[in-house]
């Protein structure tokens, strides 16, 4: 059973940085896509970044490219999202996700495949 547990959210001033962590356990093999979604109040949930475990290919939403970095520490079974130069529009609840994928192409942000496994979320608030 896949288990995901996020941590690292908080409040930060615009322009600041936060690093989210997700302890991801219970998934087997390297054909897995790990990622981060976020949802702001009154807005739809959106994909932020994703990582295909086999080959470590990474993908980003256009809104975070150049500011966010997704990475994985395989030894510690932890997924990270380093967020830099944060803006108020980055505020929201951030969720760690994981699911099997046949290829890196299917792991891209915005791909049609859905994720079966979600964490409980961690809140990020960016104030100006």
ROZAGU-152405 format. One line per field, with one value per residue: residue in one letter; y, x, z of N, C-alpha, C in turn. Coordinates in steps of 0.1 Angstrom, whole numbers, plus 5000, padded with zeros to 4 digits. Each point is the difference from the previous one (the first is absolute). Layout:
N
rest	(A / ...)
nY	(Y / ...)
nX	(X / ...)
nZ	(Z / ...)
caY	(Y / ...)
caX	(X / ...)
caZ	(Z / ...)
cY	(Y / ...)
cX	(X / ...)
cZ	(Z / ...)
END
This chain:
128
rest	(X / X / X / X / X / X / X / X / X / X / X / X / X / X / X / X / X / X / X / X / X / X / X / X / X / X / X / X / X / X / X / X / X / X / X / X / X / X / X / X / X / X / X / X / X / X / X / X / X / X / X / X / X / X / X / X / X / X / X / X / X / X / X / X / X / X / X / X / X / X / X / X / X / X / X / X / X / X / X / X / X / X / X / X / X / X / X / X / X / X / X / X / X / X / X / X / X / X / X / X / X / X / X / X / X / X / X / X / X / X / X / X / X / X / X / X / X / X / X / X / X / X / X / X / X / X / X / X)
nY	(4988 / 5009 / 5006 / 5012 / 5006 / 5011 / 5009 / 5011 / 4999 / 5012 / 5011 / 5007 / 5010 / 5008 / 4992 / 4994 / 4990 / 4988 / 4990 / 4994 / 4991 / 4988 / 4994 / 4994 / 4992 / 4987 / 5008 / 4991 / 4998 / 5002 / 4993 / 5009 / 5007 / 5009 / 5007 / 5012 / 5001 / 5011 / 5005 / 5011 / 5007 / 4993 / 4993 / 4996 / 4987 / 5002 / 4994 / 4998 / 4988 / 4993 / 4988 / 4996 / 4991 / 4993 / 5004 / 5002 / 4998 / 5013 / 5004 / 5012 / 5006 / 5006 / 5000 / 4989 / 4999 / 4995 / 4996 / 4989 / 4992 / 4989 / 4993 / 4990 / 4996 / 4991 / 5003 / 5012 / 4995 / 5011 / 5006 / 5009 / 5011 / 5004 / 5010 / 5007 / 5012 / 4997 / 4998 / 5010 / 5000 / 4998 / 5008 / 4990 / 4989 / 4995 / 4992 / 4990 / 4995 / 4988 / 4995 / 4988 / 5000 / 4998 / 5014 / 5007 / 4997 / 4989 / 5005 / 5005 / 5012 / 4998 / 4989 / 4992 / 4993 / 4994 / 5005 / 4987 / 5004 / 5005 / 5010 / 5004 / 5004 / 5010 / 5009 / 5008 / 5009 / 5007 / 5009 / 5010)
nX	(5008 / 4997 / 5010 / 4994 / 5010 / 4993 / 5010 / 5001 / 4986 / 4995 / 5003 / 5001 / 5009 / 4993 / 5005 / 4994 / 5005 / 4995 / 5002 / 4992 / 4996 / 5002 / 4997 / 5006 / 4992 / 5004 / 5007 / 4998 / 5013 / 5006 / 4990 / 5004 / 4989 / 5009 / 4991 / 4998 / 4989 / 4993 / 4994 / 4997 / 4997 / 4989 / 5011 / 5001 / 5000 / 5013 / 5006 / 5009 / 5004 / 5008 / 5003 / 5006 / 4998 / 4996 / 5012 / 4992 / 4992 / 5001 / 4988 / 4997 / 4991 / 4995 / 4990 / 5006 / 5001 / 5012 / 4989 / 4993 / 5005 / 4996 / 5001 / 5008 / 4999 / 5005 / 5011 / 4995 / 4997 / 5007 / 4989 / 5007 / 4996 / 5011 / 4994 / 5004 / 5003 / 4995 / 4988 / 4992 / 5001 / 5011 / 4992 / 4999 / 4992 / 5012 / 4998 / 5005 / 5004 / 4994 / 5005 / 4996 / 5011 / 4996 / 4999 / 5011 / 4997 / 4996 / 5012 / 4998 / 5003 / 4988 / 5007 / 4993 / 5011 / 4991 / 5000 / 5003 / 5012 / 4995 / 5008 / 5001 / 5012 / 5007 / 4997 / 4999 / 5004 / 4998 / 5006 / 4994)
nZ	(5000 / 4991 / 5007 / 5001 / 5005 / 4998 / 4999 / 5008 / 5000 / 4997 / 5007 / 4989 / 5001 / 4991 / 4991 / 5010 / 5008 / 4996 / 5008 / 4992 / 5009 / 4994 / 5011 / 4990 / 5005 / 4997 / 4992 / 4990 / 4997 / 4988 / 4996 / 5008 / 5000 / 5005 / 5008 / 4997 / 5007 / 4996 / 5010 / 4994 / 5010 / 4997 / 4999 / 4988 / 5003 / 5002 / 4990 / 5008 / 5004 / 4992 / 5004 / 4989 / 5009 / 4990 / 5002 / 5010 / 4990 / 4998 / 5005 / 4994 / 5008 / 4990 / 5009 / 5001 / 4987 / 5003 / 5008 / 4995 / 5009 / 4992 / 5011 / 5000 / 5013 / 4991 / 5006 / 5000 / 4988 / 4997 / 4997 / 4993 / 5004 / 4994 / 5007 / 4990 / 5004 / 5012 / 4995 / 5003 / 4986 / 5006 / 5007 / 5009 / 4998 / 5004 / 4990 / 5007 / 4988 / 4998 / 4989 / 4996 / 4993 / 4988 / 5000 / 4998 / 4987 / 5006 / 5003 / 4988 / 5005 / 5003 / 5002 / 4992 / 5003 / 5008 / 5012 / 5003 / 5002 / 5011 / 5003 / 5012 / 4995 / 4996 / 5009 / 4990 / 5008 / 4989 / 5008 / 4996)
caY	(5012 / 5013 / 5010 / 5012 / 5009 / 5013 / 5009 / 5011 / 5012 / 5011 / 5014 / 5007 / 5012 / 4999 / 5000 / 4991 / 4986 / 4989 / 4987 / 4990 / 4986 / 4990 / 4986 / 4991 / 4986 / 4990 / 4998 / 4991 / 5002 / 5014 / 5006 / 5008 / 5015 / 5007 / 5014 / 5010 / 5007 / 5010 / 5006 / 5013 / 5002 / 5005 / 4997 / 4986 / 4994 / 5000 / 4993 / 5009 / 4994 / 4986 / 4993 / 4986 / 4994 / 4994 / 5010 / 5013 / 5011 / 5009 / 5009 / 5011 / 5009 / 5012 / 5010 / 4998 / 4997 / 5009 / 5004 / 4988 / 4988 / 4988 / 4990 / 4988 / 4993 / 4987 / 4993 / 5004 / 4999 / 5013 / 5009 / 5014 / 5011 / 5013 / 5011 / 5012 / 5012 / 4997 / 5011 / 4997 / 4990 / 4986 / 4996 / 4990 / 4987 / 4992 / 4985 / 4991 / 4990 / 4989 / 4989 / 4993 / 5005 / 4992 / 5007 / 5013 / 5009 / 5000 / 5006 / 5014 / 5008 / 5002 / 4987 / 4997 / 4989 / 5005 / 4993 / 4993 / 5002 / 5014 / 5003 / 5008 / 5014 / 5010 / 5013 / 5010 / 5014 / 5010 / 5013 / 5011)
caX	(4992 / 5008 / 4997 / 5006 / 4999 / 5007 / 5004 / 5008 / 4993 / 5000 / 4998 / 5012 / 4998 / 5003 / 5014 / 5007 / 5001 / 4996 / 5003 / 4990 / 5005 / 4990 / 5005 / 4992 / 5003 / 4991 / 4999 / 5011 / 5005 / 5004 / 4990 / 4991 / 5000 / 4998 / 4998 / 4993 / 4988 / 4996 / 4986 / 4997 / 4985 / 4991 / 5006 / 5002 / 5013 / 5008 / 5013 / 5011 / 5012 / 5000 / 5012 / 4999 / 5011 / 5010 / 5007 / 4999 / 4995 / 4992 / 4991 / 4995 / 4990 / 5007 / 4999 / 5010 / 5013 / 5011 / 4999 / 4998 / 5008 / 4996 / 5011 / 4997 / 5010 / 4995 / 5004 / 4991 / 4987 / 4994 / 4999 / 5001 / 4996 / 5006 / 4993 / 5007 / 4994 / 4985 / 4991 / 4987 / 4992 / 5005 / 4993 / 4990 / 5003 / 5008 / 4998 / 5009 / 4992 / 5009 / 4992 / 5007 / 5000 / 5007 / 5011 / 5002 / 4990 / 4987 / 5002 / 5001 / 4990 / 4989 / 4996 / 4986 / 4998 / 4998 / 5008 / 4992 / 5005 / 5001 / 5003 / 4990 / 5002 / 5006 / 4996 / 5010 / 4995 / 5010 / 4994 / 5007)
caZ	(5000 / 4999 / 5010 / 4998 / 5012 / 4997 / 5011 / 4996 / 4997 / 5010 / 4995 / 4996 / 4993 / 4986 / 4997 / 5008 / 4996 / 5008 / 4994 / 5004 / 5000 / 5000 / 5003 / 4991 / 5003 / 4996 / 4986 / 4996 / 4987 / 4996 / 4991 / 5008 / 4999 / 5012 / 4996 / 5009 / 4996 / 5010 / 4999 / 5007 / 5003 / 4989 / 4987 / 4997 / 5003 / 4988 / 5001 / 5002 / 4996 / 5001 / 4998 / 4996 / 5008 / 4991 / 4993 / 5007 / 4991 / 5008 / 4992 / 5008 / 4995 / 4995 / 5010 / 5010 / 4994 / 5004 / 5014 / 5008 / 4997 / 5006 / 5000 / 5008 / 5007 / 5000 / 5012 / 5011 / 4995 / 5002 / 4989 / 5004 / 4991 / 5004 / 4994 / 5001 / 4995 / 5001 / 4998 / 5006 / 4992 / 5003 / 5012 / 4998 / 5007 / 4991 / 5002 / 4993 / 4993 / 4994 / 4993 / 4990 / 4986 / 4991 / 4994 / 5005 / 4993 / 5007 / 5013 / 4998 / 5006 / 4991 / 4993 / 5003 / 5010 / 5013 / 5011 / 5010 / 5014 / 5004 / 5014 / 5007 / 4996 / 5009 / 4996 / 4997 / 4999 / 4997 / 5002 / 4994)
cY	(5012 / 5009 / 5012 / 5010 / 5013 / 5007 / 5011 / 5013 / 5010 / 5013 / 5006 / 5012 / 4998 / 5002 / 4990 / 4986 / 4991 / 4987 / 4990 / 4986 / 4991 / 4987 / 4990 / 4986 / 4991 / 4998 / 4992 / 5003 / 5014 / 5006 / 5007 / 5015 / 5005 / 5015 / 5008 / 5007 / 5011 / 5004 / 5012 / 5001 / 5005 / 4996 / 4985 / 4995 / 5000 / 4993 / 5011 / 4995 / 4984 / 4994 / 4985 / 4992 / 4993 / 5011 / 5014 / 5011 / 5008 / 5009 / 5010 / 5007 / 5013 / 5011 / 4999 / 4997 / 5011 / 5005 / 4988 / 4989 / 4988 / 4990 / 4989 / 4995 / 4986 / 4992 / 5002 / 5000 / 5013 / 5008 / 5014 / 5010 / 5013 / 5011 / 5013 / 5012 / 4998 / 5013 / 4997 / 4990 / 4986 / 4994 / 4989 / 4988 / 4992 / 4986 / 4992 / 4989 / 4990 / 4990 / 4994 / 5007 / 4991 / 5007 / 5014 / 5010 / 5001 / 5006 / 5015 / 5008 / 5003 / 4988 / 4996 / 4989 / 5006 / 4993 / 4994 / 5003 / 5014 / 5001 / 5008 / 5015 / 5008 / 5014 / 5009 / 5014 / 5010 / 5014 / 5011 / 5011)
cX	(5009 / 4995 / 5008 / 4998 / 5008 / 5003 / 5008 / 4993 / 5001 / 4997 / 5013 / 4997 / 5003 / 5015 / 5008 / 4999 / 4994 / 5004 / 4991 / 5006 / 4988 / 5006 / 4991 / 5004 / 4989 / 4998 / 5012 / 5004 / 5002 / 4990 / 4989 / 5002 / 4997 / 4998 / 4994 / 4989 / 4998 / 4985 / 4999 / 4985 / 4993 / 5006 / 5001 / 5014 / 5009 / 5013 / 5011 / 5013 / 4999 / 5013 / 4998 / 5011 / 5010 / 5006 / 4999 / 4996 / 4991 / 4992 / 4994 / 4988 / 5007 / 5001 / 5012 / 5014 / 5010 / 4999 / 5000 / 5009 / 4995 / 5012 / 4997 / 5013 / 4995 / 5004 / 4991 / 4985 / 4992 / 5000 / 5000 / 4994 / 5006 / 4994 / 5007 / 4993 / 4985 / 4992 / 4987 / 4991 / 5005 / 4994 / 4990 / 5004 / 5008 / 4999 / 5011 / 4992 / 5010 / 4991 / 5010 / 4998 / 5008 / 5012 / 5001 / 4990 / 4987 / 5002 / 5001 / 4989 / 4989 / 4997 / 4986 / 4999 / 4999 / 5009 / 4991 / 5004 / 5003 / 5004 / 4989 / 5001 / 5007 / 4998 / 5012 / 4993 / 5011 / 4993 / 5009 / 5004)
cZ	(5000 / 5011 / 4997 / 5011 / 4997 / 5013 / 4993 / 4996 / 5010 / 4993 / 4997 / 4992 / 4986 / 4997 / 5008 / 4994 / 5010 / 4994 / 5006 / 4999 / 4999 / 5002 / 4992 / 5001 / 4994 / 4985 / 4995 / 4986 / 4996 / 4990 / 5008 / 4997 / 5014 / 4997 / 5011 / 4992 / 5010 / 4997 / 5008 / 5003 / 4988 / 4986 / 4998 / 5004 / 4987 / 5003 / 5000 / 4994 / 5001 / 4997 / 4997 / 5006 / 4991 / 4991 / 5006 / 4991 / 5009 / 4990 / 5009 / 4993 / 4995 / 5011 / 5010 / 4994 / 5004 / 5014 / 5009 / 4995 / 5007 / 5000 / 5010 / 5006 / 5001 / 5012 / 5012 / 4996 / 5001 / 4987 / 5005 / 4990 / 5006 / 4993 / 5003 / 4994 / 5000 / 4998 / 5007 / 4993 / 5002 / 5013 / 4997 / 5009 / 4989 / 5004 / 4992 / 4994 / 4994 / 4993 / 4989 / 4986 / 4991 / 4994 / 5006 / 4994 / 5008 / 5014 / 4999 / 5007 / 4989 / 4992 / 5005 / 5011 / 5014 / 5010 / 5010 / 5014 / 5003 / 5015 / 5006 / 4997 / 5011 / 4994 / 4998 / 4998 / 4997 / 5001 / 4994 / 5010)
END
